[in-house]
Amino acid sequence: MNDEPTIQDFFGFQDEALKYNSDSILVQKRLSFISDALQICWAVLTSMQFEENKQTAIRVLGVDAISNIITGTRIALWGNLPDSVAVLRCALETAAILGVMIDERKYETANNEVAGKTGKFSELAFQDVVRQSDDLGKRMSSTWGRLSNIGPHSTPVRMKHASYDFNGTRFDRIGYPEQPRDSARRIRLHVFRDGQPRKLAGRTGTCGPGASNQ
């Protein structure tokens, strides 16, 4: 049993994947765009000087959206597309609610619903916000549906990402997959050592990390 990978080993594999993938030109371009957007958002949030209700509502929802984007991006760099999408769906929901809240000046409403005991938005529920957003709402709803099908729910689409092909061999996704042909969506997320898929300690055969011959 001592040769079996520990949770710390898997964390290390993920960090190695992030480091490796960050060298990709494609990854660097996308990270640069995300970083620029986050810097703008952060500058706005830290320079606000509004009355208390407005300040609090924008800060709470703004920070949540930013946090989801940061976390989702890091998970994506590990190559874990479904779980990254699950987090990014939260960012979409929060951003949509934030936009309508600002348009309709429902700052006090937002604060009251966040502080309430129901644990749900009522006047600012995501589906209601989408319906109020016309064509933009339709696009958000479509995006939300696609994200839901890939990440947060146990759908066949999510299960298709549970394994992947590399050089004619099938691998399981255990927190850090590698799939060159899917680089556009995964931001080229691979785990290699000396140009070959990593093998976990104690595993036998030629399939590498979490190998599967299914």
Residue pairs with C-beta under 8 A, 6 or more apart in sequence:
3 201
3 202
4 201
4 202
5 13
5 200
5 201
5 202
9 200
9 201
10 174
10 175
10 176
13 175
13 176
13 191
13 198
13 209
14 78
14 175
14 176
16 191
16 198
17 77
17 78
17 79
17 176
17 178
17 189
17 190
17 191
18 74
18 77
18 78
20 190
20 191
20 192
21 27
21 77
21 79
21 187
21 188
21 189
21 190
22 28
22 31
22 77
24 183
24 187
24 188
26 183
26 184
26 187
26 188
27 77
27 187
27 188
30 187
31 73
31 187
34 69
34 73
38 66
38 69
38 70
41 62
41 65
41 66
42 66
44 62
45 58
45 59
45 62
45 63
45 66
48 55
48 58
48 59
49 55
50 58
53 107
53 108
53 111
54 105
54 107
56 107
56 111
57 101
57 106
57 107
57 108
57 110
57 111
57 114
58 98
58 101
58 102
58 107
60 110
60 111
60 114
61 94
61 97
61 98
61 101
61 110
62 98
64 90
64 94
65 91
65 94
65 95
65 98
68 87
68 88
68 90
68 91
68 94
69 88
69 91
71 87
72 84
72 85
72 87
72 88
72 91
73 84
75 83
75 84
75 87
76 84
76 186
76 187
76 189
77 187
77 189
78 175
78 176
78 189
79 173
79 176
79 177
79 178
79 179
79 186
79 189
79 190
79 191
80 173
80 175
80 176
80 177
80 189
81 150
81 151
81 161
81 177
81 182
81 185
81 186
81 189
82 150
82 151
82 158
82 161
83 151
84 151
85 147
85 150
85 151
85 152
86 147
86 151
86 152
87 151
88 147
88 151
89 144
89 147
89 148
89 151
89 152
92 140
92 143
92 144
92 147
93 126
93 144
96 126
96 129
96 130
96 133
96 137
96 140
97 110
97 121
97 124
97 126
97 129
99 129
99 133
100 106
100 124
100 129
100 132
100 133
101 107
101 109
101 110
101 124
106 123
106 124
109 123
109 124
110 124
113 120
113 121
113 122
113 123
113 124
126 144
129 137
130 137
130 138
130 140
130 141
130 144
131 137
133 140
149 155
149 157
149 158
150 157
150 158
150 161
151 158
161 173
161 177
162 172
162 173
163 170
163 171
163 172
163 173
163 212
163 214
164 170
164 171
164 173
164 177
164 178
164 179
164 182
165 171
165 179
165 181
166 178
166 179
166 180
166 197
166 208
169 197
169 206
169 207
169 208
169 211
170 207
170 211
170 212
170 213
170 214
171 177
171 178
171 197
171 207
171 208
171 209
171 210
171 211
171 212
172 209
172 210
172 211
172 212
173 210
174 209
174 210
176 189
176 191
176 209
177 186
177 189
177 191
178 189
178 190
178 191
178 192
178 197
179 186
179 189
179 190
180 188
180 190
183 189
191 197
191 198
191 209
192 198
196 208
197 208
197 209
198 208
198 209
199 208
199 209
200 208
200 209
200 210
203 209
203 211
205 211
207 213
